[in-house]
Amino acid sequence: MATFSSWYTTVPGTEVPVQDVFKEALDIFLGELAKDQTKREWIVNTNHGNFESVLQAVLDARSQYEKRKGDSKV
């Protein structure tokens, strides 16, 4: 995850565009796209309401994929 940290971390007091874009997209999702209460609750309950947790979930999924791909006989 450290390889991507430059995308979303910076000197304290300066703006981070990726975090701003993520927050805006999350607000749109929660306010307009997720009409289903369970989807809104899922975001909150899984702690995927921030960029870092989503990035970690993607990296974890990638790692799992790479492990399974290595076992493939095809």
GIFENVEN-V269978 format. One record per pair of residues at least 24 apart in sequence whose C-alpha atoms are under 10 Angstrom apart, sorted by the first residue. I is the first residue (numbers start at 1). J is the second residue. If there is no record, write none. Layout:
i = <I,I>
j = <J,J>
This chain:
i = <1,1,1,1,1,4,4,5,5,8,8,18,19,19,19,20,21,22,22,22,22,23,23,23,26,26>
j = <52,55,56,59,60,52,55,52,55,51,52,51,50,51,52,51,51,49,50,51,54,49,50,51,50,51>
